[in-house]
Amino acid sequence: MQNEKIETVQEGEKPYNIRHRCFHFSKEIIHFIRSCRYEPLYHSMFDQLLRSSTSIGANMVEGGAESSHKDFVNFMHISLKSANETKYWLCLIKDTLDVNEKKVMELISEANEISKIIASILIRAKN
C-alpha cells in the first residue's frame, strides 16, 4: 500500500478495494475510541479493540506482499481472526459501557462485512 493511493471516500460511502476499506475502518475505530470517555478500568478493552481492528488491514497488506501462496493464506487467516476479535470487543464495549450505540452497531456491521469478504477471499484462495 505504500505506493498505492488510498481511495478518498465521502461520509457514508465505502471504498471498493478491501485493503482501503480496512484502512478506513481502522480510522473509524480510532475516531470512535478518541470520542469515548471511560474509566481506566476499561482501558484494556479499548486497547485490544485498537490492536485487533488495525491488525485486519495490516495483515491484508502484508499478505498482499506475499512471498508464497501459503503466506498469503496465512495472512488472510490472521486478518479474519482480527476482524472477528474486533467484533467481540465492540460487542463487549456496547454491552458494558455507556457509548454511542448507533455508532458501535455501524462498526460491528462493517467488521462483519469485512469478515465476510476476507472469508470469501480465503475460500477462493484455497480452491
C-alpha positions in Angstrom: 0.0 0.0 0.0 3.0 2.3 0.3 2.9 3.1 -3.4 -0.9 2.7 -3.6 -3.1 5.8 -3.2 -5.8 5.4 -0.6 -9.2 5.9 -2.1 -10.9 9.1 -1.0 -14.4 8.4 0.2 -17.3 10.5 1.2 -19.1 10.0 4.5 -21.4 7.0 4.2 -19.5 5.5 1.3 -17.2 2.5 1.3 -14.1 2.0 -0.8 -14.2 -0.8 -3.3 -10.6 -2.1 -2.6 -10.7 -4.3 0.6 -7.3 -3.0 1.8 -8.6 0.5 1.5 -11.8 -0.5 3.2 -9.8 -1.9 6.1 -7.7 1.3 6.3 -10.9 3.4 6.5 -12.4 1.0 9.1 -9.2 1.4 11.3 -9.6 5.2 11.0 -13.2 5.0 12.1 -12.2 2.9 15.1 -9.5 5.4 16.1 -12.1 8.2 15.9 -14.6 6.2 17.9 -12.1 5.4 20.7 -11.0 9.1 20.8 -14.6 10.1 21.3 -15.2 7.8 24.2 -14.8 8.7 27.8 -14.1 5.8 30.1 -12.6 4.9 33.4 -9.0 3.4 33.5 -10.6 0.0 34.3 -11.8 -0.2 30.7 -8.6 0.9 29.0 -7.6 -2.6 28.1 -10.8 -3.2 26.2 -10.2 -0.2 24.1 -6.5 -1.0 23.6 -7.5 -4.5 22.4 -10.1 -3.0 20.1 -7.5 -0.7 18.6 -5.0 -3.5 18.2 -7.4 -6.0 16.6 -9.0 -3.5 14.3 -5.7 -2.1 12.9 -4.4 -5.7 12.6 -7.0 -6.5 10.0 -5.7 -4.1 7.4 -2.0 -4.5 8.3 -2.2 -8.3 7.7 -4.1 -7.7 4.5 -1.3 -5.5 3.2 1.3 -7.9 4.5 -0.5 -10.8 2.7 -0.6 -8.8 -0.5 3.2 -8.6 -0.4 3.2 -12.4 -0.2 6.3 -14.4 -0.9 4.2 -17.5 -1.4 0.6 -18.6 -1.8 0.8 -20.2 1.7 1.9 -16.9 3.2 -1.0 -15.1 1.5 -3.5 -17.6 3.0 -1.8 -17.4 6.5 -2.1 -13.6 6.5 -5.7 -13.7 5.4 -6.4 -16.1 8.2 -4.9 -13.7 10.7 -6.9 -10.8 9.2 -10.1 -12.8 9.6 -9.3 -13.7 13.2 -8.6 -10.0 13.9 -11.9 -9.0 12.3 -13.8 -11.5 14.5 -11.9 -10.3 17.6 -12.8 -6.7 16.7 -16.5 -7.7 16.7 -16.1 -9.3 20.1 -14.5 -6.1 21.7 -17.1 -3.9 20.1 -20.0 -6.0 21.4 -18.4 -6.1 24.9 -18.0 -2.3 24.9 -21.5 -1.8 23.7 -22.9 -4.1 26.4 -20.9 -2.8 29.3 -20.3 0.9 28.8 -22.4 4.0 28.0 -21.3 4.6 24.4 -22.9 5.7 21.2 -24.8 2.5 20.5 -25.7 3.5 16.9 -22.0 4.1 16.1 -21.0 0.8 17.7 -23.6 -1.0 15.7 -22.3 0.6 12.5 -18.8 -0.5 13.4 -20.0 -4.1 14.2 -21.8 -4.2 10.8 -18.7 -3.0 8.9 -16.5 -5.5 10.8 -19.0 -8.2 9.9 -18.9 -7.3 6.2 -15.1 -7.2 6.2 -15.1 -10.6 7.8 -17.3 -12.0 5.1 -15.1 -10.5 2.3 -12.0 -12.0 3.9 -13.7 -15.4 4.3 -14.6 -15.2 0.6 -11.0 -14.4 -0.3 -9.8 -17.4 1.8 -12.3 -19.8 0.2 -11.3 -18.7 -3.3 -7.6 -18.9 -2.4 -7.9 -22.4 -1.1 -9.6 -23.7 -4.3 
